[in-house]
């Protein structure tokens, strides 16, 4: 699934991560999230009662490029239960904010995002079609397809460009196949473009991604690239290696790799990128990232380096700073399902507290120049939160010490149990159909989050391990 970020931000992340590996994805360590709005306490399938709870709602984000005098503002509009229904995009001209785009979100009966309609203002100040996206899901809430259209042609009354992504899962909701298509506007048809196959180990860790492209001449899939992943005993990613397929040699060739190290709290503190030198058949330093954290395990500083081949030393070329309001936990926030910078989507690191600002600096000769910043503005809102009175599955004890029990309350209630650590890493995924006991002896003490997906509903909760 492609995520659009403005080209300037891509430049920064490309410097930090060769081959365009998104540094934000690296921090978040999450893939293939369900597109459900992030006020997870709201789900119309649950039996509920209203309680008045004070939450901090993200009202707007302001993106600034001081060096280029470019400014964007995104205003997020919510309904009474915290769903982000609309986003208004504004640009700053002569110290005045002027609306340029808007995006309207439509949710299905299960509160999953089903459509996004994008519009832009033309020169006559009329709203015209800008983009259209549609999402479908299976009964477990997994995203099964995404269709995106762009650039409405007023003459042909049709979309010029389109992309489609189809996702397949195994019996325990692990993504195993992603197939993508391009829209052929002349023939009004979808044309195969590429696919990705995902392979996991016995404890559901991703160990291999294999990329293929569709050869329309031979009508066959052809190898393109692959990524191999390995982990430490805590489930932290230690290394990934990028291989490219060389057709003339009929084999995979090493191309790029990254190594990671962590602190005692499993926070990634150093990432080193390497390029493979075919001439010497040796790995050569390429880039390095160092990360610092506060006492709440929020990432506070990112420092980027590139390797100087002439001086054989690391040269600091980028730095990022993140500022938080630690009075509020992440669970205290109401957030939009998608964040925007201008008409493009953006991603920010997932944090444990309220992120208020993210700045990127270009470093040249030891001097820092502010390159980019995003500031997040919140307001307090009392909303009615839907609280579960009865459930079809119990998880106990909580807090737990050596095990947890998953107890279905209905005679036919097969489901999937997923457990995540505080950084969003999935550490347990299993299918249950009866009372199931799960050992927690190998888990570190702290807070965890779980999802339970059954044919009755989908619910989430917090679990404490002592």
Phi, psi and omega in degrees: 000126182272141176242128183272129172228149182301151189296332180291319177292323177301321178301315181297312183290331177292325176296317182285334185223104179302149184069019173071015177301121186293121179294328177297317176300323180297315180294313184290328183051044177230147177220147168056052179284146174293142183272068176248141186296153199276000170278078191294347180284350182257119175206118188293346179283340185279147167288140196211164167220153183271133174231147180271110183234135180275124179236160175257115185262130175285111183274320185201160171231141178239122180255132183229137171240086185302324183292337183245002180055046180243133183219134178228147177228133177243124180251127186254125183248132186241159171269187188291342180250017170090012177274133179283105185270332185208149175233126176257128181256130180234150175241148182262121178228122180053046177066016178239134176276126181235129181291139181234329181217161170213150179231129181249127182260133177244133181248148178273187184293341178264010180067023171269146177295124182249328180212150170230120177255120179256139179226153176227155178273130177273184184294339178267011178067032176251145177283129177233159181297135179244315180199163177211132180228146179224142183231142174232159186222158173270184185291344177268001180086008178282138177294122182253336177203152176218127179239133181228131175241146180221157175060086178285126179268113183291338181280308181276350182058045183208162178281139180280319185232146178207154180221142177227138179233130177242137185237136178238146185231158174272189187292344178246030171065029172270133178293124181242340182209133173234123180242132182237150184228154171252149179272127176257101190292331180291311179273357180053053184212160177268132181247129178303138181237306183198173175209158177231131175253135182247134180236141185235159174273188187291344178246030169067027173269136178292123181242345182206132169240126180241126183256138178229154170240153182271122178268106184289340179286315180265352184055044180221157174281138179239143178299144177234297179204167175210154180234127177251136184239143172224156191227163172269182185289346176270001181086007178281140177292122180266324185199145163228146180237131178262123175247140175248142180275124177256107186296322182294332179263347181057044179202165176277138181236133178298138185231315185202151175210160174227139176245144184232146172228159191225159174270186184293345179260014179065026172273134178290122184248334179219134173232128180239126178259143182231140170258143178271124180267108182294329182294315182265349184056039179231154174279137182238134176310143177232304183213160178216143176233134174241136183237142176239152186227158174268185184291344177264012180064027170274136177287127185248335180211139177235124180241126182251142180228153168238151183274125178271108183294330181285318183265351182054052180208162177278137178241122179289122181235346181214151174212145176229144178234141179236134183241141185231158164254102187280002175288343183237130174279166178300325180291347178276359189256146167252118186237151175290157180292331177223143175258149184232147168234105192063215180277010183250148177285149174225161176234147176234158178301140174282136190229169178268340178235180183289115175281128181247336180202145179223120183237143176240133179242140169269133182248126181220115180062033180084352179263140181256135178234125180294121184260322187200148172210151170230129179247135184250130182245132183238164171216156180280139178216131173268118182234159173277116181258133183281120186249133183288123175268323178221150183224163179266353180219133174254144174237120184206165351286163180212106009291157179240157180240307184243343180199162169233154179243132175256115188240102173293142182258352177250156183292329180235088184218061175292140181201182179241131176251127179235133179241132182239145172278180188292343178269000178092008177283128176284119184249342176220136173214121182211156176259136179232151174224353178211182180304125186230132178254133184238126179288139175242015184299328184272001182267142176285154178295143178147193182268140175226163179232144180230152170243139171238120183243116178225175179288343179281315181191185175229126182224160181228160178198171179252140181232136179251128176252122179272000000 
